Amino acid sequence: MQIGRVSEKTGLSIDAIRFYEKQRLLNRPLRTEGGFRLFGRDDVERIQFIRRAQRLGFSLPEIRELLVLRGDHSKACIHVHELLQGKIGTVREKIRELRALDKQLGRSLKQCERNLTRCPGGDCPVLKDGANRRPDEN
């Protein structure tokens, strides 16, 4: 099938499919005499795999590695397990950082609300003090 049909089947734009090809996430497709790319069912499945991996938060280099492992079943499961453990660690760290940011933003909002109640036209304490603080500081 041609690239337009693959685009319809996968929900991916033609440019994105070409990008995947340039990034070597897809094998070079066969071409017609007129130069049109020809894709098969395996290519569509590969694109769908790439999309699922992206939704799980894997980067393109990580996806490339997963694709290699997908083709080499010998020790793939152990390596994928390690990749997933690493990805979970990264996600949990981001969650921790976001929680700290949420707390800091909440404190800043309360500070701002108190200041607006006391002195509506005064200096903003968040702008005065908040610019020098990190989200994990009290």
C-alpha positions, 0 to 999 in steps of 0.5 A: 500500500502507498503512504497515504493509505498507511497514513489512514490506517495508522492515524499518522501524518505522511510527514510523520511516516517519512520522519520515522523512515528518516530516523531509521525506525522504519525499514526503507520501503520498496518503491514503484517505478514511479518512486512511490513508497510501498508499505506492507502489513508489517510496516503498519504494525511497526508504526503502531508499535512505535506509536504505543511506545511513544505513548508510554514515554519512550524516546525515539532512540529507546524505541529504536532499541526496542525495535531491535530487541523485537527482532532478536528474541533471544534476550529481549525480555530481560533487556525490555524489563530493564528498560521498563524499570528505568522508564518507571524510575524516570516517571516516578521522579517526574511525579515527585518533581511535579508534586513539589512544584504543585506544593510551591505553586499552592504556597505562592498562590496563598501568599498572593491571595493574602497580600491581595486581601491586605494590600491590593495595590502593594508589591507582589510577594511572589515576584519579590521573593519567589523568583529566588526560590526553587520548587523544593524549598519552603 
